[in-house]
């Protein structure tokens, strides 16, 4: 077996390095060529008379090939050194004459991917280059958590945000030598839209070479307001669905632009073959659904999550203001049964993460008991199971150690948005809700949602 940490560009088979053994040849994205041979593993051994000639012929072939490869490498090194010297002289002459000199730099080819992981509600950002990377900088104008992958050979560091340049998150990774591939996990907050900018600086010069020129490549990724929704084939329309309807003098491009602004996985331009479009989405964390239906002059959203409707309403108003679209109207219909329905959908994940946290907190004390009183001191079956699965429990907790906090935050947002559509501001009651969540019980949380907010003053009508 051979493990490759790079993308594979081609696979072929045949007799390449030997005339007697079959091989598999693999090329990677950075240009590496790896051969897997069956030589020396065949059960059929050659006869004693044939063995010396086979070995002599194979060794001679390999020796000549190695000599040719070394000569090619030396020629390439000489060519690179000459071109590097010529580039340094050209740059120095341009600086001395104080003149503008156009120097053509090579285009840095990058293979990248950016997609939502439904299991933990995070995005995976991956980059791979043909030459080694020296520095990777990630910036975002929206609040996101950036987590470095354990497989990255780099020294990460978080930088101070720059409010003047609208940089809320800045993250830098100084790569180890020969690093051509890196992956990161990004955890956005739904309702907070922004753009992720990635700057890749390759290692184009030797360490300490002042004549070496620096180049960079910028990549950009969009984080829409409903960033934690992914497209699905269909949804259960029997659920209690809230609705948001946008109507007015809007072209198909206008309504498509509104949908594209709010949601991921939507093409930037509408299809010219369809006059009416229906798209289905599902929340990666809350498992709620969203139906999008639009045509010329009409855009409708239907969801069993009040917070989704609230985010869509605010995002569309903001988008219309930026695009100077005024001849439209937003109307909404909130179904009261959707709130307990959403709480029931999120309940299994909340309960699972609460139990997981409690089990992880018990691992250290249980191990202390075994050390103090000897192995077998813990007799309760549930505690024995915790000790037996200690490594897997800790790994699962470390992978999603902030998920419970995010789930509580979504329940709090659901509470605020539920009463927002009743023109009530209940943010001052959120601490009371958080106390109930700490002693989590589904029926108790439902009862809190049903309570009439006391001493609340009506707010102004949400902007339409």
C-alpha positions as CSV (number, residue, x, y, z in Angstrom):
1,X,0.0,0.0,0.0
2,X,1.1,3.5,-0.7
3,X,-0.5,6.6,0.8
4,X,-0.4,9.8,-1.3
5,X,-1.3,13.2,0.2
6,X,-2.0,14.8,-3.2
7,X,-4.6,14.5,-5.9
8,X,-4.0,11.9,-8.5
9,X,-4.0,13.1,-12.1
10,X,-3.4,9.9,-14.0
11,X,-3.0,6.1,-13.4
12,X,-1.6,3.6,-15.9
13,X,-0.2,0.1,-16.0
14,X,2.4,-1.8,-17.9
15,X,6.1,-2.7,-17.8
16,X,7.9,0.5,-17.2
17,X,11.0,0.1,-15.0
18,X,11.4,-3.6,-15.6
19,X,11.1,-6.0,-18.6
20,X,9.9,-8.8,-16.4
21,X,7.5,-7.2,-13.9
22,X,4.2,-5.4,-14.3
23,X,3.9,-2.0,-12.6
24,X,1.2,0.7,-11.8
25,X,2.4,4.2,-12.5
26,X,0.6,7.1,-10.7
27,X,1.2,10.9,-11.3
28,X,0.1,13.5,-8.8
29,X,-1.0,17.1,-9.0
30,X,2.4,18.5,-8.1
31,X,4.2,16.4,-10.7
32,X,5.3,13.4,-8.6
33,X,5.4,10.1,-10.4
34,X,5.1,7.0,-8.2
35,X,5.5,3.4,-9.4
36,X,4.1,0.3,-7.7
37,X,5.7,-2.9,-8.9
38,X,5.1,-6.6,-8.5
39,X,8.8,-7.3,-8.8
40,X,10.1,-9.6,-6.1
41,X,6.6,-10.6,-5.0
42,X,5.8,-13.2,-7.6
43,X,5.4,-16.8,-6.2
44,X,7.0,-18.2,-9.4
45,X,10.8,-18.0,-9.1
46,X,13.0,-18.0,-12.2
47,X,15.4,-20.9,-12.8
48,X,19.0,-20.7,-11.6
49,X,20.3,-20.4,-15.1
50,X,18.0,-17.6,-16.1
51,X,18.3,-15.6,-12.8
52,X,21.8,-14.0,-13.4
53,X,20.9,-12.7,-16.9
54,X,17.6,-11.3,-15.7
55,X,19.2,-9.5,-12.7
56,X,22.1,-8.2,-14.8
57,X,19.8,-6.9,-17.6
58,X,17.4,-5.2,-15.1
59,X,20.2,-3.7,-13.0
60,X,21.8,-2.3,-16.2
61,X,18.5,-0.8,-17.4
62,X,17.8,0.8,-14.1
63,X,21.4,2.2,-13.8
64,X,21.2,3.8,-17.2
65,X,17.8,5.3,-16.4
66,X,19.0,6.8,-13.1
67,X,22.0,8.3,-14.9
68,X,19.7,9.9,-17.5
69,X,17.4,11.3,-14.8
70,X,20.4,12.8,-12.9
71,X,21.7,14.5,-16.1
72,X,18.2,15.9,-16.8
73,X,17.9,17.2,-13.2
74,X,21.3,18.9,-13.4
75,X,20.4,20.5,-16.7
76,X,17.2,21.8,-15.2
77,X,19.0,23.2,-12.2
78,X,21.4,25.1,-14.5
79,X,18.6,26.5,-16.6
80,X,16.7,27.7,-13.5
81,X,19.8,29.3,-12.1
82,X,20.4,31.2,-15.3
83,X,16.9,32.4,-15.6
84,X,16.8,33.5,-12.0
85,X,19.9,35.5,-12.4
86,X,18.5,37.1,-15.6
87,X,15.3,38.0,-13.8
88,X,17.2,39.5,-10.8
89,X,19.3,41.7,-13.2
90,X,16.2,42.9,-15.1
91,X,14.4,43.8,-11.8
92,X,17.5,45.6,-10.4
93,X,18.0,47.6,-13.7
94,X,14.3,48.7,-13.6
95,X,14.7,49.9,-10.0
96,X,17.9,51.7,-10.8
97,X,16.5,53.5,-13.8
98,X,13.3,54.2,-11.9
99,X,11.3,53.0,-14.9
100,X,8.3,50.7,-15.3
101,X,9.4,47.3,-16.3
102,X,6.8,44.6,-17.1
103,X,8.0,41.3,-15.8
104,X,5.9,38.3,-16.7
105,X,5.3,36.0,-13.7
106,X,4.1,32.5,-14.1
107,X,0.4,31.8,-13.4
108,X,0.0,29.9,-10.2
109,X,-2.2,27.0,-11.0
110,X,-4.4,26.0,-8.0
111,X,-6.9,23.3,-7.4
112,X,-9.4,24.3,-4.8
113,X,-12.7,23.1,-3.3
114,X,-15.2,24.7,-0.9
115,X,-18.2,22.7,0.2
116,X,-20.6,22.3,3.1
117,X,-20.2,19.2,5.4
118,X,-23.8,18.4,6.4
119,X,-22.8,16.3,9.5
120,X,-21.2,19.1,11.5
121,X,-22.5,22.3,9.7
122,X,-19.0,23.5,8.6
123,X,-17.4,24.2,5.3
124,X,-14.3,22.4,4.1
125,X,-11.8,24.7,2.3
126,X,-9.0,22.9,0.4
127,X,-6.2,24.2,-1.8
128,X,-3.6,22.3,-3.7
129,X,-0.8,23.8,-5.8
130,X,1.7,22.4,-8.3
131,X,4.7,23.9,-6.4
132,X,5.2,24.2,-2.7
133,X,3.4,26.9,-0.7
134,X,5.2,29.2,1.6
135,X,2.3,31.2,3.2
136,X,-1.5,31.0,3.2
137,X,-3.6,33.9,4.4
138,X,-7.3,33.7,5.0
139,X,-9.5,36.8,5.5
140,X,-13.2,37.1,6.0
141,X,-15.5,40.1,6.5
142,X,-18.1,37.9,8.4
143,X,-17.6,36.2,11.7
144,X,-16.4,32.6,11.1
145,X,-14.4,30.1,13.1
146,X,-11.4,28.8,11.1
147,X,-10.0,25.5,12.2
148,X,-6.7,24.1,11.0
149,X,-6.7,20.5,9.9
150,X,-4.5,18.0,11.8
151,X,-3.0,16.9,8.5
152,X,-1.6,20.4,7.6
153,X,2.1,20.8,7.8
154,X,2.0,24.4,8.8
155,X,2.3,26.8,11.7
156,X,-1.1,28.6,12.1
157,X,-1.6,31.9,13.8
158,X,-4.7,34.1,14.3
159,X,-4.2,37.8,13.5
160,X,-6.0,40.8,14.9
161,X,-9.0,41.9,12.8
162,X,-9.0,45.2,11.0
163,X,-12.4,46.9,11.3
164,X,-11.3,49.8,9.0
165,X,-10.8,47.3,6.1
166,X,-13.8,45.3,7.2
167,X,-11.7,42.3,8.0
168,X,-13.4,40.5,10.9
169,X,-11.3,37.3,10.7
170,X,-7.6,37.0,9.7
171,X,-5.7,33.7,9.8
172,X,-2.2,33.0,8.6
173,X,-0.4,29.7,8.0
174,X,3.3,29.5,7.4
175,X,3.9,26.2,5.6
176,X,6.6,23.7,6.1
177,X,8.9,22.9,3.1
178,X,7.3,20.9,0.3
179,X,3.7,21.6,1.4
180,X,1.5,21.5,-1.7
181,X,-1.9,20.7,-0.1
182,X,-3.8,22.2,2.8
183,X,-7.4,21.9,4.2
184,X,-9.3,24.1,6.6
185,X,-12.7,23.9,8.3
186,X,-14.8,27.1,8.4
187,X,-17.8,27.5,10.6
188,X,-20.0,30.4,9.6
189,X,-23.0,31.8,11.5
190,X,-26.2,31.6,9.5
191,X,-27.6,35.1,8.9
192,X,-24.0,36.6,8.7
193,X,-23.1,36.9,5.0
194,X,-19.6,37.7,3.7
195,X,-16.7,36.7,1.5
196,X,-13.7,34.5,2.3
197,X,-10.5,35.6,0.6
198,X,-7.5,33.3,0.4
199,X,-4.1,34.5,-0.5
200,X,-1.5,31.8,-1.6
201,X,2.2,32.7,-1.7
202,X,4.3,29.9,-3.3
203,X,7.9,29.1,-2.4
204,X,9.5,30.3,-5.6
205,X,12.9,31.2,-4.2
206,X,15.4,29.6,-1.9
207,X,15.5,30.4,1.8
208,X,17.4,33.7,2.2
209,X,17.5,34.5,-1.5
210,X,16.9,38.2,-1.6
211,X,16.8,38.2,-5.4
212,X,13.8,35.9,-5.4
213,X,10.5,37.5,-6.5
214,X,7.3,36.9,-4.7
215,X,4.0,36.1,-6.4
216,X,0.6,35.4,-5.0
217,X,-2.8,34.0,-6.1
218,X,-6.1,35.2,-4.6
219,X,-9.2,33.0,-4.3
220,X,-12.6,34.2,-3.3
221,X,-15.6,32.2,-1.8
222,X,-19.1,33.5,-1.1
223,X,-20.8,32.9,2.2
224,X,-24.6,33.6,1.7
225,X,-26.9,34.4,4.5
226,X,-28.4,30.9,4.6
227,X,-24.9,29.3,4.3
228,X,-25.9,26.2,6.3
229,X,-28.5,25.0,3.8
230,X,-27.8,22.5,1.1
231,X,-29.8,21.4,-1.9
232,X,-31.9,18.3,-1.8
233,X,-34.2,16.6,-4.3
234,X,-37.5,17.1,-2.4
235,X,-38.9,18.0,1.0
236,X,-41.9,16.9,3.1
237,X,-44.6,19.5,2.2
238,X,-46.9,18.2,5.0
239,X,-44.8,20.0,7.6
240,X,-46.1,23.3,9.1
241,X,-44.6,25.7,6.6
242,X,-44.2,29.5,7.1
243,X,-44.0,31.6,4.0
244,X,-42.5,34.7,2.6
245,X,-43.8,36.1,-0.7
246,X,-42.0,38.8,-2.7
247,X,-44.1,40.4,-5.5
248,X,-43.7,43.4,-7.7
249,X,-42.3,44.7,-11.0
250,X,-39.5,42.2,-11.0
251,X,-37.9,40.5,-14.0
252,X,-36.7,36.9,-13.9
253,X,-33.2,38.1,-13.4
254,X,-34.3,40.2,-10.4
255,X,-36.0,37.3,-8.5
256,X,-33.2,34.9,-9.4
257,X,-30.7,37.5,-8.1
258,X,-32.5,37.6,-4.8
259,X,-32.5,33.8,-4.5
260,X,-28.8,33.7,-5.5
261,X,-27.9,36.3,-2.9
262,X,-29.6,34.4,0.0
263,X,-28.7,30.8,-0.8
264,X,-25.7,28.6,-1.8
265,X,-25.7,26.1,-4.7
266,X,-27.6,28.4,-7.1
267,X,-26.1,29.4,-10.4
268,X,-25.3,33.1,-10.8
269,X,-27.6,33.4,-13.9
270,X,-31.1,32.0,-14.4
271,X,-31.9,29.3,-17.0
272,X,-33.3,30.6,-20.2
273,X,-35.2,27.4,-20.8
274,X,-37.5,27.6,-17.7
275,X,-40.0,30.3,-16.8
276,X,-40.7,28.9,-13.4
277,X,-38.1,27.4,-11.0
278,X,-38.6,25.2,-7.8
279,X,-35.6,24.4,-5.6
280,X,-35.5,22.5,-2.3
281,X,-33.0,23.0,0.6
282,X,-32.4,21.4,4.0
283,X,-30.7,22.9,7.0
284,X,-27.5,21.0,7.9
285,X,-27.9,21.4,11.6
286,X,-31.6,21.8,12.4
287,X,-32.9,19.5,9.6
288,X,-35.6,22.0,8.7
289,X,-36.6,22.4,5.0
290,X,-36.9,25.3,2.6
291,X,-38.8,25.5,-0.7
292,X,-37.9,28.2,-3.2
293,X,-40.3,28.9,-6.1
294,X,-39.8,31.9,-8.4
295,X,-40.9,33.2,-11.7
296,X,-41.1,36.6,-13.3
297,X,-42.7,39.1,-10.8
298,X,-42.9,36.5,-8.0
299,X,-40.6,34.9,-5.5
300,X,-41.9,32.6,-2.7
301,X,-40.0,31.0,0.2
302,X,-41.6,28.3,2.4
303,X,-39.9,26.9,5.5
304,X,-40.8,25.2,8.8
305,X,-38.2,27.4,10.5
306,X,-39.2,30.9,11.5
307,X,-35.6,32.0,11.7
308,X,-35.1,31.0,8.1
309,X,-38.0,33.3,7.1
310,X,-36.6,36.1,9.2
311,X,-33.1,35.8,7.7
312,X,-34.6,35.8,4.2
313,X,-36.7,38.8,4.8
314,X,-33.8,40.9,6.1
315,X,-31.4,39.7,3.4
316,X,-33.9,40.5,0.6
317,X,-34.5,44.0,1.9
318,X,-30.8,44.6,2.2
319,X,-30.2,43.3,-1.3
320,X,-33.0,45.3,-2.8
321,X,-31.6,48.4,-1.1
322,X,-28.2,47.8,-2.6
323,X,-29.7,47.2,-6.1
324,X,-32.0,50.1,-5.7
325,X,-35.1,48.0,-6.2
326,X,-38.1,49.7,-4.7
327,X,-41.1,48.5,-6.7
328,X,-41.7,45.3,-4.7
329,X,-43.5,44.1,-1.6
330,X,-42.8,41.4,1.0
331,X,-45.6,39.6,2.8
332,X,-45.3,36.8,5.3
333,X,-47.4,34.2,7.0
334,X,-46.2,32.6,10.2
335,X,-47.6,29.2,11.3
336,X,-47.6,28.9,15.1
337,X,-47.2,25.1,14.9
338,X,-43.9,25.5,13.2
339,X,-42.1,26.6,16.4
340,X,-42.7,23.4,18.5
341,X,-42.1,21.4,15.3
342,X,-38.6,23.0,14.9
343,X,-37.8,22.3,18.6
344,X,-38.7,18.7,18.1
345,X,-36.4,18.4,15.0
346,X,-33.4,19.9,16.8
347,X,-34.1,17.9,20.1
348,X,-32.2,14.7,19.1
349,X,-29.0,16.6,18.3
350,X,-29.3,18.6,21.5
351,X,-29.8,15.6,23.6
352,X,-27.0,13.6,22.0
353,X,-24.5,16.4,22.5
354,X,-25.5,17.0,26.1
355,X,-25.0,13.3,26.9
356,X,-21.7,13.3,24.9
357,X,-20.5,16.2,27.0
358,X,-21.5,14.5,30.2
359,X,-19.7,11.3,29.3
360,X,-16.5,13.1,28.3
361,X,-16.5,14.9,31.7
362,X,-16.8,11.5,33.5
363,X,-13.8,9.9,31.7
364,X,-11.1,11.5,33.8
365,X,-12.7,10.9,37.2
366,X,-13.4,7.2,36.2
367,X,-9.8,6.7,35.2
368,X,-8.7,8.2,38.5
369,X,-10.9,5.7,40.4
370,X,-9.3,2.8,38.4
371,X,-5.8,4.1,39.2
372,X,-6.5,4.6,42.9
373,X,-8.5,1.4,43.5
374,X,-7.2,-0.9,40.7
375,X,-8.6,-2.1,37.4
376,X,-12.2,-3.4,37.7
377,X,-13.1,-0.9,40.5
378,X,-15.7,0.6,38.2
379,X,-18.6,-2.0,38.1
380,X,-21.6,0.0,36.7
381,X,-22.2,-1.1,33.1
382,X,-22.8,2.4,31.9
383,X,-19.5,3.6,33.4
384,X,-17.6,0.6,32.0
385,X,-19.0,1.4,28.5
386,X,-17.7,5.0,28.9
387,X,-14.2,3.8,29.8
388,X,-14.3,1.3,26.9
389,X,-15.2,4.0,24.4
390,X,-13.2,6.8,25.9
391,X,-11.0,7.4,22.9
392,X,-13.9,7.5,20.4
393,X,-16.0,9.7,22.7
394,X,-13.1,12.2,23.1
395,X,-12.5,12.2,19.4
396,X,-16.2,12.9,18.6
397,X,-16.3,15.7,21.3
398,X,-13.2,17.4,20.0
399,X,-14.5,17.3,16.4
400,X,-17.8,19.1,17.4
401,X,-16.9,20.7,20.7
402,X,-18.8,23.9,19.9
403,X,-21.9,22.2,18.3
404,X,-24.0,22.3,21.5
405,X,-23.3,26.0,22.0
406,X,-24.4,26.6,18.4
407,X,-27.6,24.6,18.9
408,X,-28.4,26.6,22.0
409,X,-27.8,29.8,19.9
410,X,-30.1,28.6,17.2
411,X,-32.9,27.9,19.8
412,X,-32.4,31.4,21.1
413,X,-32.6,32.9,17.6
414,X,-35.8,30.9,17.0
415,X,-37.2,32.5,20.2
416,X,-36.3,36.0,19.2
417,X,-37.5,35.6,15.6
418,X,-40.8,34.0,16.7
419,X,-41.8,37.1,18.7
420,X,-40.2,39.5,16.2
421,X,-43.0,38.7,13.7
422,X,-45.4,39.6,16.6
423,X,-43.6,42.9,16.8
424,X,-42.2,42.2,20.2
425,X,-38.5,42.5,21.4
426,X,-37.7,39.6,23.7
427,X,-33.9,39.8,23.8
428,X,-34.0,40.6,27.5
429,X,-35.6,37.2,28.2
430,X,-32.9,35.2,26.4
431,X,-30.8,34.8,29.6
432,X,-33.9,33.1,31.2
433,X,-34.1,30.8,28.2
434,X,-30.4,29.9,28.4
435,X,-30.9,28.9,32.0
436,X,-33.6,26.5,30.9
437,X,-31.4,25.1,28.2
438,X,-28.6,24.4,30.8
439,X,-31.1,22.2,32.5
440,X,-32.4,21.0,29.2
441,X,-35.9,19.5,28.9
442,X,-37.9,19.7,25.7
443,X,-41.3,20.2,27.3
444,X,-39.9,22.9,29.6
445,X,-38.4,24.7,26.6
446,X,-41.7,24.4,24.7
447,X,-43.6,25.9,27.7
448,X,-41.2,28.8,27.8
449,X,-41.9,29.6,24.1
450,X,-45.6,29.6,24.8
451,X,-45.3,32.1,27.7
452,X,-46.4,35.6,27.0
453,X,-43.5,38.0,27.3
454,X,-44.1,40.2,30.3
455,X,-43.5,43.9,30.2
456,X,-42.7,44.0,26.6
457,X,-43.2,47.0,24.5
458,X,-44.3,46.6,20.8
459,X,-41.6,47.4,18.3
460,X,-42.1,49.0,15.0
461,X,-43.5,47.0,12.1
462,X,-40.6,45.0,10.4
463,X,-39.6,46.7,7.2
464,X,-41.2,45.4,4.1
